[in-house]
């Protein structure tokens, strides 16, 4: 492969980790097998709210095909794989008796990864809350911190002999903010949003303590979706709306977790849910900052929404991915610099990727030059941030496989590997070969 097609990686540190990421509900399927309980997403899918009435019932069938998928990772050459555990698969009712069949699945997956010399990075929560806990109030119930700590302790005790890298949450701002504000699933009162934010932060701190207590040499972080929030016009109202969204999207979780304080503009709203010692319970020592980044968002004021904002028009001169997301690598470089300056932790980029709807050509090949150019540009931007002193230590592409993309169902494809959902056959795309070539080029010697 011509080296001109590879990004500049000269400033990346020795031992830089290249990986891929997935999540349980998006790829596993087998939602009613081996004792797994329903999650909130199973119930939501059954209500028909997903595009094309898609569900996660089968997804990529990773539950049965995990060996094949680990084989793809081995061919790709990644050093690490970030996945999530399905909480209702191991604790069907969210707490209480564990499901041995579910735990055994992750035993097999972890062992398969280690045999392939791929480091497992285990995320405790990627949005699939057990429905049984939702019926007890879910994240609006302060006891959710105790439920989550017990779950974390179970996972740590079972896998901590082989897994050392743990994330507490993936994108807490996404499942709190967009299920409570602009999302379709819940238009609860604004106070519930603040209650949920605080309870999730408490759960994070409790899980960190449970992991530390059960895993020798644990390396722990939380994964935050950080996207610059920009006004969609020059109006003062749009500027204020963008600043407000920035607080809830980008600061409501990492600030208390990594700095021991909530952003000033939301403290009064959080205080009514605060109990003595809460900030100390949240502000626990972390080893790294997990960063998910795709693009800036453009924001307009909208008085009839819960925090007074909505998504606005994007500037006409900005290139877009096929699914309409801005392509702005400079924003990625600046985000890395901002996160480094604000939180002072080593950074691992745990999601970055390109969504399209590409299909095989007449030869059954999946050629995706747009994805290759996107990844190259964003890795170049990461290298530029590293040249400015940002301590970035790893980059994980979203995603290994095309998968269930939440409200969009299977209509959007982010994978390096094409999945034919009818046959479940996997076909590596041209971007798969490109990324494999990059990883080979980065190997010492």
C-alpha positions as CSV (number, residue, x, y, z in Angstrom):
1,X,0.0,0.0,0.0
2,X,1.5,3.4,-0.9
3,X,2.8,5.2,2.2
4,X,1.3,8.4,0.9
5,X,-2.1,7.1,1.8
6,X,-1.1,6.6,5.4
7,X,-1.4,9.4,7.9
8,X,1.4,11.2,9.7
9,X,2.1,9.4,13.0
10,X,5.5,10.8,13.7
11,X,4.5,12.5,16.9
12,X,2.7,9.5,18.5
13,X,4.4,8.0,21.5
14,X,6.2,4.6,21.4
15,X,3.8,1.8,22.4
16,X,0.8,3.7,21.0
17,X,-2.3,1.4,21.0
18,X,-4.4,0.8,17.8
19,X,-7.8,-0.8,18.4
20,X,-11.4,-1.2,17.5
21,X,-14.6,-0.7,19.5
22,X,-18.1,-2.2,19.6
23,X,-20.9,-2.5,22.2
24,X,-23.0,-5.3,23.4
25,X,-26.5,-4.4,22.3
26,X,-25.3,-3.3,18.9
27,X,-23.6,-6.6,17.9
28,X,-24.4,-9.5,20.2
29,X,-28.0,-10.4,19.4
30,X,-29.2,-13.5,21.3
31,X,-31.4,-11.2,23.4
32,X,-33.6,-14.0,24.6
33,X,-31.1,-16.8,25.0
34,X,-29.3,-18.4,27.9
35,X,-31.1,-16.5,30.6
36,X,-30.5,-13.0,29.4
37,X,-33.0,-10.5,30.8
38,X,-34.5,-7.6,28.7
39,X,-32.9,-4.3,28.5
40,X,-34.5,-0.9,28.1
41,X,-33.4,-1.0,24.4
42,X,-35.2,-4.4,23.9
43,X,-38.4,-2.8,25.1
44,X,-37.9,0.4,23.1
45,X,-37.3,-1.6,19.9
46,X,-40.5,-3.6,20.5
47,X,-42.4,-0.4,20.5
48,X,-41.5,0.2,16.8
49,X,-39.6,3.4,17.3
50,X,-36.5,2.3,15.4
51,X,-36.1,3.0,11.7
52,X,-37.6,0.1,9.6
53,X,-38.8,-1.4,12.9
54,X,-35.3,-2.9,13.4
55,X,-34.4,-4.6,16.6
56,X,-31.3,-5.9,18.3
57,X,-32.7,-9.4,18.5
58,X,-30.0,-10.8,16.1
59,X,-27.8,-7.8,15.3
60,X,-24.5,-9.2,14.1
61,X,-25.0,-12.5,16.1
62,X,-21.7,-11.9,17.8
63,X,-22.9,-14.0,20.7
64,X,-22.5,-17.1,18.5
65,X,-19.8,-15.7,16.1
66,X,-17.4,-14.1,18.5
67,X,-14.6,-16.4,17.4
68,X,-15.0,-15.3,13.8
69,X,-15.0,-11.7,14.9
70,X,-11.8,-12.1,17.1
71,X,-10.3,-13.7,14.0
72,X,-11.1,-10.5,12.0
73,X,-9.4,-8.5,14.7
74,X,-6.3,-10.7,14.6
75,X,-6.2,-10.3,10.8
76,X,-6.6,-6.5,11.3
77,X,-3.6,-6.6,13.7
78,X,-5.2,-4.5,16.5
79,X,-3.6,-4.6,19.9
80,X,-6.8,-3.9,21.8
81,X,-10.5,-4.4,21.6
82,X,-13.0,-2.3,23.5
83,X,-16.3,-4.0,24.1
84,X,-19.1,-3.8,26.6
85,X,-20.8,-6.3,28.9
86,X,-24.5,-6.5,28.6
87,X,-25.6,-5.9,32.2
88,X,-28.9,-7.9,31.7
89,X,-27.0,-10.8,30.3
90,X,-25.0,-11.4,33.5
91,X,-27.7,-10.0,35.9
92,X,-31.0,-10.6,34.3
93,X,-32.8,-8.5,36.9
94,X,-30.0,-6.0,37.3
95,X,-29.0,-7.2,40.7
96,X,-29.4,-10.4,42.8
97,X,-28.5,-13.7,41.3
98,X,-25.9,-13.8,38.5
99,X,-26.5,-15.7,35.3
100,X,-23.7,-18.2,34.9
101,X,-24.4,-18.7,31.2
102,X,-24.0,-14.9,30.5
103,X,-20.8,-14.7,32.5
104,X,-19.4,-17.8,30.7
105,X,-19.9,-16.0,27.3
106,X,-17.6,-13.2,28.4
107,X,-15.2,-15.8,29.8
108,X,-15.0,-17.3,26.3
109,X,-14.7,-13.9,24.6
110,X,-11.9,-12.7,26.9
111,X,-10.0,-16.0,26.6
112,X,-10.3,-15.9,22.8
113,X,-8.9,-12.3,22.8
114,X,-6.0,-13.2,25.0
115,X,-5.2,-16.2,22.8
116,X,-5.1,-13.8,19.8
117,X,-2.8,-11.5,21.8
118,X,-5.5,-8.7,21.8
119,X,-5.9,-6.8,25.1
120,X,-9.6,-6.7,26.3
121,X,-10.9,-3.3,27.3
122,X,-14.1,-3.9,29.1
123,X,-16.8,-1.2,29.4
124,X,-19.4,-1.8,32.1
125,X,-22.2,0.2,30.5
126,X,-23.1,1.1,27.0
127,X,-26.7,2.1,27.4
128,X,-28.4,-1.3,27.9
129,X,-29.9,-0.9,31.4
130,X,-31.8,-3.9,32.6
131,X,-35.5,-3.3,32.2
132,X,-36.1,-4.6,35.7
133,X,-34.1,-1.7,37.1
134,X,-35.8,0.8,34.8
135,X,-39.0,-0.3,36.4
136,X,-37.5,0.6,39.8
137,X,-36.7,4.1,38.6
138,X,-33.6,3.4,36.7
139,X,-31.0,6.2,36.9
140,X,-33.5,8.5,38.5
141,X,-33.3,6.3,41.6
142,X,-30.3,7.2,43.8
143,X,-30.0,3.5,44.7
144,X,-28.8,3.0,41.1
145,X,-25.3,3.8,42.3
146,X,-25.4,0.8,44.6
147,X,-26.8,-1.4,41.9
148,X,-24.0,-0.4,39.6
149,X,-21.4,-0.9,42.2
150,X,-22.6,-4.4,42.9
151,X,-22.6,-5.1,39.1
152,X,-19.1,-3.7,38.8
153,X,-17.9,-5.9,41.7
154,X,-19.3,-9.0,40.0
155,X,-17.5,-8.2,36.7
156,X,-14.3,-7.3,38.5
157,X,-14.2,-10.5,40.6
158,X,-15.0,-12.7,37.6
159,X,-12.7,-11.2,34.9
160,X,-10.2,-9.1,36.9
161,X,-7.6,-11.9,36.7
162,X,-7.4,-11.5,32.9
163,X,-8.9,-8.0,32.3
164,X,-7.1,-4.9,33.6
165,X,-8.6,-2.1,31.5
166,X,-12.0,-1.0,32.6
167,X,-14.3,1.8,31.6
168,X,-17.3,2.6,33.9
169,X,-19.6,4.3,31.3
170,X,-19.7,5.0,27.6
171,X,-21.0,8.5,26.8
172,X,-23.1,9.2,29.9
173,X,-24.0,12.6,28.4
174,X,-25.7,10.8,25.5
175,X,-28.0,8.5,27.4
176,X,-28.8,11.1,30.0
177,X,-29.2,14.2,27.9
178,X,-30.9,12.8,24.8
179,X,-33.3,10.5,26.6
180,X,-34.4,13.4,28.8
181,X,-34.3,16.4,26.5
182,X,-34.4,16.1,22.7
183,X,-34.9,12.4,22.6
184,X,-38.1,10.6,21.9
185,X,-38.0,8.2,24.8
186,X,-38.6,10.5,27.8
187,X,-39.7,14.1,28.1
188,X,-39.5,14.2,31.8
189,X,-39.1,17.4,33.8
190,X,-35.8,19.2,33.7
191,X,-35.2,18.4,37.3
192,X,-35.1,14.7,36.4
193,X,-32.3,15.4,34.0
194,X,-30.2,16.8,36.8
195,X,-31.1,14.0,39.2
196,X,-30.1,11.5,36.5
197,X,-26.7,13.2,35.9
198,X,-25.9,13.2,39.5
199,X,-26.9,9.6,40.1
200,X,-24.9,8.4,37.1
201,X,-21.9,10.3,38.4
202,X,-22.3,8.7,41.8
203,X,-22.5,5.3,40.1
204,X,-19.3,6.0,38.3
205,X,-17.5,6.7,41.5
206,X,-18.9,3.7,43.3
207,X,-17.9,1.5,40.4
208,X,-14.3,2.8,40.4
209,X,-14.1,1.9,44.0
210,X,-15.5,-1.6,43.4
211,X,-13.0,-2.2,40.5
212,X,-10.1,-1.0,42.6
213,X,-11.1,-3.3,45.4
214,X,-11.3,-6.4,43.2
215,X,-8.7,-6.0,40.5
216,X,-4.9,-5.8,41.1
217,X,-3.3,-3.2,38.8
218,X,-6.6,-2.1,37.4
219,X,-6.4,0.8,34.8
220,X,-9.7,2.7,34.9
221,X,-11.4,5.5,33.0
222,X,-14.7,6.7,31.8
223,X,-15.5,7.3,28.1
224,X,-16.9,10.7,27.2
225,X,-18.4,11.9,23.9
226,X,-16.8,15.4,23.4
227,X,-18.1,17.4,20.5
228,X,-17.6,21.2,20.1
229,X,-20.9,23.0,20.3
230,X,-21.1,25.9,17.9
231,X,-23.9,28.4,17.2
232,X,-25.6,27.9,13.9
233,X,-26.0,31.7,13.4
234,X,-24.5,34.9,14.6
235,X,-27.4,35.6,17.0
236,X,-26.9,36.0,20.7
237,X,-29.6,33.5,21.4
238,X,-27.9,30.8,19.4
239,X,-24.6,31.5,21.0
240,X,-26.2,31.2,24.4
241,X,-27.9,27.9,23.4
242,X,-24.6,26.5,22.1
243,X,-22.8,27.4,25.4
244,X,-25.6,25.8,27.4
245,X,-25.4,22.6,25.4
246,X,-21.6,22.6,25.8
247,X,-22.0,22.4,29.5
248,X,-24.5,19.5,29.5
249,X,-22.8,17.6,26.6
250,X,-19.1,18.1,27.4
251,X,-18.7,19.0,31.1
252,X,-21.5,17.6,33.2
253,X,-19.7,14.3,33.7
254,X,-16.0,14.8,33.3
255,X,-15.9,17.9,35.4
256,X,-17.1,16.2,38.6
257,X,-15.3,12.9,37.8
258,X,-12.0,14.5,36.9
259,X,-12.0,17.9,38.7
260,X,-14.3,17.3,41.7
261,X,-16.8,20.0,40.7
262,X,-19.8,20.6,38.6
263,X,-19.8,23.4,36.0
264,X,-20.9,26.6,37.7
265,X,-24.0,27.1,35.5
266,X,-25.6,23.9,36.6
267,X,-24.5,23.7,40.3
268,X,-27.8,25.2,41.7
269,X,-29.8,22.6,39.8
270,X,-27.6,19.7,41.0
271,X,-27.4,21.0,44.6
272,X,-31.0,19.9,45.4
273,X,-29.9,16.3,44.7
274,X,-26.6,16.5,46.6
275,X,-25.9,14.9,49.9
276,X,-22.8,15.4,52.1
277,X,-19.7,13.7,50.7
278,X,-21.2,13.2,47.2
279,X,-18.4,15.0,45.3
280,X,-15.8,13.0,47.1
281,X,-17.7,9.8,46.1
282,X,-17.7,10.9,42.5
283,X,-14.1,12.3,42.3
284,X,-12.2,9.0,42.5
285,X,-8.6,8.6,41.0
286,X,-8.7,7.7,37.3
287,X,-5.9,6.4,35.1
288,X,-7.1,7.8,31.7
289,X,-9.7,9.8,29.9
290,X,-11.7,8.0,27.2
291,X,-12.6,10.3,24.3
292,X,-15.2,9.6,21.7
293,X,-15.3,12.3,18.9
294,X,-17.0,12.5,15.6
295,X,-17.7,16.2,14.7
296,X,-18.8,19.5,16.0
297,X,-22.5,20.1,16.4
298,X,-24.3,23.3,15.4
299,X,-26.9,24.6,17.7
300,X,-29.9,27.0,17.6
301,X,-32.1,28.4,20.3
302,X,-35.5,26.9,20.6
303,X,-37.6,28.0,23.5
304,X,-40.1,25.1,23.6
305,X,-37.4,22.4,24.3
306,X,-36.2,21.4,27.7
307,X,-32.9,23.4,27.9
308,X,-33.8,25.9,25.2
309,X,-31.8,24.5,22.3
310,X,-32.0,22.3,19.2
311,X,-29.7,21.3,16.4
312,X,-29.4,24.0,13.7
313,X,-28.1,24.4,10.2
314,X,-24.5,23.5,9.4
315,X,-22.3,26.0,7.5
316,X,-22.7,25.4,3.8
317,X,-19.0,25.2,3.1
318,X,-18.3,22.3,5.4
319,X,-17.9,18.8,3.9
320,X,-20.3,16.1,5.3
321,X,-20.2,12.4,5.7
322,X,-22.9,10.5,3.8
323,X,-25.0,10.6,7.0
324,X,-24.7,14.4,7.3
325,X,-22.1,14.8,10.0
326,X,-19.5,17.5,9.5
327,X,-15.9,16.5,8.6
328,X,-13.7,18.8,10.5
329,X,-10.4,17.2,11.5
330,X,-9.1,20.5,13.0
331,X,-11.9,20.3,15.5
332,X,-10.7,16.9,16.6
333,X,-7.2,18.2,17.1
334,X,-8.5,21.2,19.2
335,X,-10.8,18.9,21.2
336,X,-7.7,16.7,22.1
337,X,-5.9,19.8,23.2
338,X,-8.8,21.1,25.2
339,X,-9.3,17.8,27.0
340,X,-5.6,17.5,27.8
341,X,-5.5,21.0,29.2
342,X,-8.6,20.7,31.3
343,X,-8.3,17.2,32.8
344,X,-4.6,16.4,32.6
345,X,-5.1,12.7,32.1
346,X,-3.7,10.4,29.4
347,X,-6.2,10.2,26.6
348,X,-7.3,7.2,24.6
349,X,-9.6,7.9,21.6
350,X,-12.1,5.1,22.0
351,X,-14.4,6.0,19.2
352,X,-13.9,7.8,15.9
353,X,-15.4,6.7,12.6
354,X,-17.4,7.4,9.5
355,X,-21.0,6.4,8.8
356,X,-22.3,5.6,5.4
357,X,-24.7,3.1,3.6
358,X,-22.1,1.5,1.3
359,X,-23.0,-1.9,-0.3
360,X,-20.9,-4.5,-2.1
361,X,-20.1,-3.9,-5.8
362,X,-20.5,-6.4,-8.6
363,X,-17.5,-8.3,-7.5
364,X,-18.8,-8.5,-3.9
365,X,-16.1,-6.1,-2.7
366,X,-17.0,-3.2,-0.4
367,X,-14.9,-0.2,-1.5
368,X,-15.1,2.8,0.9
369,X,-12.6,5.5,0.0
370,X,-14.5,8.1,2.0
371,X,-13.9,6.2,5.2
372,X,-10.2,5.8,4.4
373,X,-9.9,9.5,3.7
374,X,-11.8,10.4,6.9
375,X,-9.7,8.1,9.1
376,X,-6.5,9.4,7.5
377,X,-7.5,13.0,8.1
378,X,-8.5,12.4,11.7
379,X,-5.4,10.5,12.5
380,X,-3.3,13.3,11.0
381,X,-5.2,15.7,13.3
382,X,-4.5,13.5,16.3
383,X,-0.8,13.4,15.4
384,X,-0.9,17.2,15.2
385,X,-2.3,17.4,18.7
386,X,0.4,15.1,19.9
387,X,3.0,17.3,18.4
388,X,1.6,20.1,20.6
389,X,2.1,18.0,23.8
390,X,-1.2,16.2,24.1
391,X,-0.7,12.9,25.9
392,X,-2.7,10.7,23.6
393,X,-1.9,7.0,23.9
394,X,-4.4,5.1,21.7
395,X,-6.9,5.2,18.9
396,X,-9.8,2.8,18.4
397,X,-12.0,2.9,15.3
398,X,-15.7,2.8,15.6
399,X,-16.4,0.1,14.6
400,X,-15.1,-3.4,13.8
401,X,-18.5,-4.4,12.3
402,X,-21.5,-2.7,10.8
403,X,-24.1,-2.9,13.5
404,X,-27.3,-1.7,15.1
405,X,-27.0,2.1,15.1
406,X,-29.7,2.9,17.8
407,X,-32.6,4.9,16.3
408,X,-31.2,4.5,12.8
409,X,-31.3,0.7,13.1
410,X,-29.3,-1.0,10.4
411,X,-29.6,1.8,7.8
412,X,-26.2,3.3,8.8
413,X,-22.9,1.5,8.5
414,X,-19.8,2.4,10.6
415,X,-17.9,-0.9,10.3
416,X,-14.5,-1.7,8.8
417,X,-16.3,-5.0,8.1
418,X,-19.5,-5.2,6.0
419,X,-22.2,-7.3,7.6
420,X,-24.9,-8.8,5.3
421,X,-27.7,-8.9,7.9
422,X,-29.6,-11.6,6.0
423,X,-26.8,-14.2,6.0
424,X,-24.6,-12.5,8.7
425,X,-21.6,-13.0,6.4
426,X,-18.7,-10.7,7.2
427,X,-16.8,-9.0,4.4
428,X,-13.8,-6.8,5.2
429,X,-14.0,-3.4,3.4
430,X,-11.2,-1.6,1.7
431,X,-10.8,0.5,4.9
432,X,-10.2,-2.7,6.8
433,X,-7.1,-3.4,4.6
434,X,-6.0,0.2,4.9
435,X,-6.2,0.2,8.7
436,X,-4.4,-3.2,8.8
437,X,-1.6,-1.6,6.7
438,X,-1.3,1.4,9.0
439,X,-1.0,-0.9,12.0
440,X,1.7,-3.0,10.3
441,X,3.6,0.1,9.3
442,X,3.6,1.2,13.0
443,X,5.1,-2.0,14.3
444,X,8.7,-1.6,15.5
445,X,11.4,-3.0,13.3
